[in-house]
């Protein structure tokens, strides 16, 4: 197999993971990032066992497990009454079934680990301040076109440039993302300010209320509590990172009960985002050009799978690129075919989960009764298709042979 040059657009979690996956197959990777430096914004991120399995295949499983906070339960609370409805245990039975823990980390921490691994690999080149406007190809090579007119050519182009991807805009052409009408409000609280009786420092906790809910979990080794509160407030404009006052947050979640408000009152420096995603598409590959992560299948964060699915993409794509550059178009088609059903299911599950979080009145009571009636094994059954994946495509080598 001859060494190929792969141009990756986007230096986030998905782009860096793809560079590592390609380099492990003997290829060179150039990662283009439009920002002045390679960095990640945001706060907490949840990584289920499928994401840890992907990180293991990139050589980062041990370091992520060692630095992350390991969760013991996914805890579901009625945000109005304060009732603990149920918990999905993440301990012995879960670990035995899924083979890895469920952890939380700061998004910047995971990105930093991936970045360090890329910097240590001589086959990977990182270039910042490179804004990509589109791509061209001639059957033998693929090129990206920068906003300043420069052309960068390789054997393939992978668009990992997020929900507003310039590569997707040309390849798929499906216009602006879908506005969900839901606004999420985020804050980070020092853990020592959280009352011990509602701290739950080894839990991802959801408080569900009428047309709203919020989730919190520890980050930064347990030093902070990451809080994200969602309101189905029919927002009409897709805004991002807008400062909001505590009074605005208080009013937005007035329907929640006392315990939920005790946590909300601790938040400072609140900022808001109107959530956006896209409909699933069947095709995100064009000959020597393909998409990955949020560029291919952007999803709401309610399934906590966005980063995990990007990592899965990177690992499977790297596995398929164990070939010469002449085979890249066929391998990209296979990657697209193997990933589209799973990622579409996650996208639609994330949307549909609003029906779990946001009922009111009798509908909420019926939901609570249904959840209370599920055993530990039944709760694990509900997430197995997401958390239990280890091969990341429709063809599982353990039962169907290899992908050659």
C-alpha positions as CSV (number, residue, x, y, z in Angstrom):
1,X,0.0,0.0,0.0
2,X,1.3,3.4,-1.0
3,X,1.1,6.4,1.4
4,X,-1.6,8.8,0.5
5,X,-2.3,12.4,1.5
6,X,-5.7,13.2,3.1
7,X,-6.9,16.7,3.6
8,X,-9.2,17.0,6.6
9,X,-11.3,20.1,7.0
10,X,-12.0,20.9,10.7
11,X,-9.8,20.6,13.7
12,X,-12.4,19.6,16.3
13,X,-12.8,16.3,18.0
14,X,-13.9,14.5,14.8
15,X,-11.2,16.0,12.6
16,X,-8.4,15.2,14.9
17,X,-9.7,11.7,15.5
18,X,-9.8,11.1,11.8
19,X,-6.2,12.3,11.4
20,X,-5.1,9.8,14.0
21,X,-7.1,7.0,12.4
22,X,-5.6,7.8,8.9
23,X,-2.1,8.0,10.2
24,X,-2.4,4.7,12.0
25,X,-3.1,3.2,8.5
26,X,0.1,4.7,7.1
27,X,-1.3,7.8,5.4
28,X,-0.4,11.5,5.9
29,X,-3.0,13.9,7.1
30,X,-3.3,17.6,6.8
31,X,-5.8,19.1,9.2
32,X,-7.1,22.6,8.3
33,X,-8.8,24.7,11.1
34,X,-10.3,28.1,10.3
35,X,-9.7,29.4,13.8
36,X,-6.4,31.1,14.7
37,X,-5.5,28.1,16.9
38,X,-6.6,24.5,17.5
39,X,-8.9,24.7,20.6
40,X,-12.3,23.5,21.7
41,X,-15.1,25.6,23.2
42,X,-17.9,24.3,25.4
43,X,-18.0,22.6,28.7
44,X,-18.9,19.0,29.6
45,X,-19.2,16.1,27.3
46,X,-20.5,12.6,28.1
47,X,-18.8,9.5,26.6
48,X,-20.6,6.2,26.6
49,X,-18.8,2.9,26.3
50,X,-19.0,3.0,22.4
51,X,-17.0,6.2,22.5
52,X,-14.4,4.7,24.8
53,X,-14.1,1.7,22.5
54,X,-13.5,4.1,19.6
55,X,-10.8,6.0,21.7
56,X,-9.2,2.7,22.5
57,X,-8.7,2.0,18.8
58,X,-7.1,5.4,18.5
59,X,-4.7,4.6,21.4
60,X,-6.3,7.0,23.9
61,X,-8.6,4.7,25.9
62,X,-6.4,4.5,29.0
63,X,-5.7,8.2,29.2
64,X,-9.3,9.2,28.8
65,X,-10.5,6.6,31.4
66,X,-7.8,7.9,33.7
67,X,-8.7,11.6,33.4
68,X,-12.5,11.4,33.2
69,X,-15.0,11.3,36.0
70,X,-16.7,7.8,36.0
71,X,-20.4,7.9,36.5
72,X,-22.4,5.4,38.6
73,X,-25.9,6.2,37.3
74,X,-28.1,8.1,34.9
75,X,-30.5,9.6,37.4
76,X,-34.0,10.7,36.3
77,X,-35.9,13.2,38.5
78,X,-39.3,14.7,38.2
79,X,-38.4,18.4,38.1
80,X,-41.8,19.5,39.4
81,X,-42.3,17.2,42.4
82,X,-38.6,16.5,43.1
83,X,-39.3,12.7,43.0
84,X,-36.4,10.4,42.1
85,X,-38.2,8.4,39.4
86,X,-35.5,5.9,38.4
87,X,-31.8,5.5,37.8
88,X,-30.0,3.5,35.1
89,X,-27.1,1.9,36.9
90,X,-23.6,2.2,35.3
91,X,-21.7,0.0,37.6
92,X,-20.9,-3.8,37.7
93,X,-23.7,-5.2,35.4
94,X,-23.4,-2.3,33.0
95,X,-19.6,-2.6,32.8
96,X,-19.8,-6.3,32.3
97,X,-22.3,-5.9,29.5
98,X,-20.8,-3.0,27.6
99,X,-17.1,-3.5,28.4
100,X,-16.3,0.1,29.3
101,X,-17.4,2.8,31.7
102,X,-19.7,5.8,31.1
103,X,-17.6,8.9,31.8
104,X,-17.8,12.7,31.6
105,X,-15.0,15.1,30.7
106,X,-14.5,18.7,29.8
107,X,-14.8,19.0,26.0
108,X,-11.6,21.0,25.9
109,X,-9.8,18.2,27.8
110,X,-10.8,15.5,25.3
111,X,-9.8,17.8,22.5
112,X,-6.4,18.5,24.1
113,X,-5.7,14.8,24.4
114,X,-6.5,14.3,20.7
115,X,-4.4,17.3,19.8
116,X,-1.4,16.1,21.7
117,X,-1.6,12.7,20.0
118,X,-1.7,14.5,16.6
119,X,1.3,16.7,17.4
120,X,3.3,13.6,18.4
121,X,2.7,11.9,15.0
122,X,5.0,13.1,12.2
123,X,2.5,12.0,9.6
124,X,0.0,14.6,10.8
125,X,0.3,18.3,9.9
126,X,-1.9,20.9,11.6
127,X,-2.7,24.3,10.0
128,X,-4.8,27.0,11.6
129,X,-6.3,30.2,10.1
130,X,-7.3,28.2,7.0
131,X,-11.0,28.9,6.1
132,X,-12.2,26.4,3.5
133,X,-14.8,27.6,1.0
134,X,-15.3,24.5,-1.1
135,X,-13.7,21.7,-3.0
136,X,-12.8,20.4,-6.5
137,X,-11.7,17.0,-7.8
138,X,-10.5,15.5,-11.1
139,X,-11.0,11.8,-10.6
140,X,-7.4,11.3,-9.4
141,X,-7.1,14.0,-6.7
142,X,-9.3,16.2,-4.5
143,X,-8.6,19.8,-3.5
144,X,-10.0,22.2,-1.1
145,X,-10.3,25.9,-2.0
146,X,-9.5,28.4,0.8
147,X,-11.4,31.6,1.1
148,X,-8.2,33.5,0.1
149,X,-8.0,31.6,-3.2
150,X,-5.4,29.1,-2.2
151,X,-5.9,25.5,-3.5
152,X,-4.7,22.5,-1.4
153,X,-4.6,19.2,-3.1
154,X,-4.5,15.6,-1.7
155,X,-5.7,12.2,-2.6
156,X,-9.0,12.7,-0.7
157,X,-10.9,15.4,1.3
158,X,-12.8,14.7,4.5
159,X,-15.2,17.4,5.7
160,X,-15.3,17.4,9.5
161,X,-16.2,21.1,9.7
162,X,-19.3,20.9,11.7
163,X,-23.0,21.7,11.2
164,X,-22.3,24.7,9.1
165,X,-19.8,22.7,6.9
166,X,-18.7,24.4,3.7
167,X,-18.0,20.9,2.3
168,X,-21.5,19.7,3.0
169,X,-22.9,22.9,1.6
170,X,-21.4,22.0,-1.8
171,X,-21.8,18.2,-1.5
172,X,-25.3,17.9,-0.1
173,X,-26.7,21.4,-0.7
174,X,-29.5,21.2,1.9
175,X,-29.4,24.8,3.0
176,X,-29.5,26.1,6.6
177,X,-29.8,23.8,9.6
178,X,-33.2,23.1,11.1
179,X,-34.2,25.3,14.0
180,X,-35.5,23.1,16.8
181,X,-37.2,26.0,18.6
182,X,-35.5,24.9,21.8
183,X,-33.2,27.1,23.8
184,X,-30.5,25.6,26.0
185,X,-29.0,27.7,28.8
186,X,-25.5,26.7,30.2
187,X,-23.6,27.5,33.3
188,X,-20.7,25.9,35.3
189,X,-20.9,25.9,39.1
190,X,-18.0,25.2,41.5
191,X,-18.9,21.9,43.2
192,X,-18.2,23.2,46.7
193,X,-21.2,25.6,46.2
194,X,-23.6,22.8,45.6
195,X,-25.5,21.4,48.6
196,X,-24.4,17.9,49.4
197,X,-27.9,16.5,49.4
198,X,-28.4,17.3,45.7
199,X,-24.8,17.1,44.6
200,X,-24.8,13.5,43.3
201,X,-21.2,13.8,42.1
202,X,-21.1,10.4,40.3
203,X,-24.4,10.9,38.5
204,X,-25.6,12.4,35.3
205,X,-28.9,13.8,36.5
206,X,-32.0,14.9,34.5
207,X,-34.8,17.1,36.0
208,X,-37.8,16.8,33.7
209,X,-40.6,19.4,33.7
210,X,-43.4,20.8,31.5
211,X,-41.9,21.8,28.2
212,X,-38.4,22.0,29.8
213,X,-35.7,20.0,31.5
214,X,-32.2,20.4,32.7
215,X,-29.2,18.0,33.1
216,X,-26.1,18.3,35.3
217,X,-23.0,16.3,35.9
218,X,-19.5,16.9,37.3
219,X,-16.5,17.9,35.1
220,X,-12.9,18.8,35.6
221,X,-12.2,15.9,37.9
222,X,-15.3,16.8,39.9
223,X,-14.3,20.4,40.7
224,X,-17.3,21.8,38.8
225,X,-20.9,21.0,38.1
226,X,-21.8,21.4,34.4
227,X,-25.5,22.5,34.0
228,X,-27.5,22.6,30.7
229,X,-31.2,23.6,31.0
230,X,-33.4,23.3,27.9
231,X,-36.7,25.2,27.3
232,X,-39.1,24.4,24.4
233,X,-39.8,28.1,24.1
234,X,-40.4,28.2,20.3
235,X,-37.3,30.3,19.6
236,X,-37.5,31.6,16.0
237,X,-34.0,32.7,15.5
238,X,-31.0,30.4,15.7
239,X,-28.7,32.3,18.1
240,X,-25.5,31.1,19.8
241,X,-23.6,31.9,22.9
242,X,-25.8,34.8,24.0
243,X,-25.4,36.1,27.6
244,X,-28.6,35.9,29.6
245,X,-29.4,37.0,33.1
246,X,-30.3,34.8,36.1
247,X,-33.8,36.5,36.1
248,X,-34.4,35.3,32.5
249,X,-33.4,31.7,33.4
250,X,-35.5,31.8,36.5
251,X,-38.6,32.9,34.5
252,X,-37.9,30.4,31.7
253,X,-38.0,27.5,34.2
254,X,-40.7,28.8,36.6
255,X,-42.6,25.5,36.2
256,X,-40.0,23.5,38.0
257,X,-40.1,22.8,41.7
258,X,-38.0,23.9,44.7
259,X,-35.2,21.4,44.4
260,X,-34.6,22.1,40.8
261,X,-34.6,25.8,41.4
262,X,-32.0,25.4,44.2
263,X,-29.5,24.3,41.5
264,X,-30.6,26.8,38.9
265,X,-30.1,29.7,41.4
266,X,-26.4,28.7,41.8
267,X,-25.7,29.3,38.1
268,X,-23.7,32.4,37.2
269,X,-22.6,33.7,33.8
270,X,-25.5,32.0,32.0
271,X,-25.3,31.8,28.2
272,X,-27.8,30.5,25.7
273,X,-28.0,28.7,22.4
274,X,-30.9,27.9,20.2
275,X,-30.5,24.2,19.2
276,X,-30.2,23.3,15.6
277,X,-29.7,20.0,13.7
278,X,-30.4,18.6,10.2
279,X,-32.5,15.8,8.8
280,X,-30.7,12.5,8.1
281,X,-29.5,12.1,4.5
282,X,-28.6,8.9,2.6
283,X,-25.5,10.3,0.8
284,X,-22.7,12.3,2.2
285,X,-19.9,11.1,-0.2
286,X,-18.9,12.4,-3.6
287,X,-16.1,10.3,-5.2
288,X,-12.9,11.3,-3.2
289,X,-14.8,13.6,-0.8
290,X,-16.8,12.6,2.2
291,X,-18.2,14.0,5.4
292,X,-17.8,13.1,9.1
293,X,-19.4,13.9,12.4
294,X,-21.6,16.9,12.6
295,X,-20.9,17.7,8.9
296,X,-22.5,14.4,8.0
297,X,-25.1,13.8,10.7
298,X,-25.6,16.7,13.1
299,X,-27.8,15.9,16.0
300,X,-29.3,17.5,19.1
301,X,-27.3,16.7,22.2
302,X,-30.1,14.8,24.0
303,X,-28.8,11.4,23.3
304,X,-25.3,12.5,24.5
305,X,-23.9,10.8,21.3
306,X,-22.6,13.6,19.1
307,X,-18.9,13.2,20.0
308,X,-19.2,9.4,20.2
309,X,-20.7,9.2,16.7
310,X,-17.9,11.3,15.3
311,X,-15.3,9.1,17.0
312,X,-17.1,6.0,15.6
313,X,-17.0,7.6,12.1
314,X,-13.2,8.2,12.4
315,X,-12.4,4.7,13.5
316,X,-14.4,3.0,10.9
317,X,-13.2,5.3,8.2
318,X,-9.6,4.7,9.2
319,X,-10.2,1.0,9.1
320,X,-11.6,1.2,5.6
321,X,-8.7,3.4,4.4
322,X,-6.2,0.5,4.9
323,X,-5.8,0.6,1.1
324,X,-4.2,2.6,-1.7
325,X,-5.5,5.9,-2.8
326,X,-7.0,4.4,-5.9
327,X,-9.5,2.6,-3.8
328,X,-10.6,5.7,-1.7
329,X,-13.8,6.4,-3.7
330,X,-15.1,2.9,-3.2
331,X,-14.1,2.8,0.5
332,X,-15.8,6.2,1.1
333,X,-19.0,4.8,-0.4
334,X,-18.7,1.7,1.9
335,X,-18.1,4.0,4.9
336,X,-21.2,6.1,4.0
337,X,-23.3,2.9,3.5
338,X,-22.2,1.4,6.8
339,X,-22.7,4.5,8.9
340,X,-25.9,6.2,7.6
341,X,-28.5,3.8,9.2
342,X,-26.9,4.0,12.7
343,X,-26.3,7.7,12.7
344,X,-29.7,8.5,11.3
345,X,-31.2,6.5,14.2
346,X,-29.2,8.4,16.7
347,X,-30.3,11.7,15.1
348,X,-34.0,10.9,15.2
349,X,-33.7,9.4,18.7
350,X,-32.2,12.6,20.0
351,X,-35.1,14.6,18.5
352,X,-37.7,12.1,19.8
353,X,-36.3,12.2,23.3
354,X,-38.1,15.5,23.9
355,X,-41.2,13.3,24.4
356,X,-39.5,11.8,27.4
357,X,-38.2,15.0,29.0
358,X,-41.0,17.5,28.4
359,X,-44.5,16.0,29.3
360,X,-46.8,17.8,31.8
361,X,-49.6,16.7,34.1
362,X,-51.0,13.3,33.5
363,X,-48.6,12.6,30.6
364,X,-45.7,13.1,33.0
365,X,-47.3,10.8,35.6
366,X,-47.7,8.1,33.0
367,X,-44.1,8.5,31.9
368,X,-42.9,8.2,35.5
369,X,-44.9,5.1,36.1
370,X,-43.5,3.5,32.9
371,X,-39.9,4.3,33.9
372,X,-40.4,3.1,37.5
373,X,-41.6,-0.2,36.1
374,X,-38.4,-1.0,34.2
375,X,-35.8,-3.3,35.7
376,X,-32.1,-2.7,35.6
377,X,-31.7,-5.2,32.7
378,X,-34.6,-3.6,30.8
379,X,-33.1,-0.1,31.3
380,X,-29.8,-1.5,29.9
381,X,-31.7,-3.0,27.0
382,X,-33.0,0.4,26.0
383,X,-29.5,1.8,25.5
384,X,-27.7,-1.3,24.2
385,X,-28.0,-0.4,20.5
386,X,-26.1,2.9,21.2
387,X,-23.8,2.1,24.1
388,X,-22.9,-1.5,23.1
389,X,-21.5,-0.9,19.6
390,X,-17.9,-1.9,19.1
391,X,-17.6,-2.2,15.3
392,X,-19.5,0.9,14.3
393,X,-21.0,-0.2,11.0
394,X,-23.7,-2.5,9.7
395,X,-21.1,-5.2,9.0
396,X,-19.8,-6.7,12.2
397,X,-16.5,-8.5,11.7
398,X,-17.3,-10.8,14.6
399,X,-20.1,-12.4,12.6
400,X,-19.8,-11.3,9.0
401,X,-16.2,-11.5,8.2
402,X,-14.0,-8.6,7.2
403,X,-14.9,-5.5,5.1
404,X,-12.5,-6.0,2.3
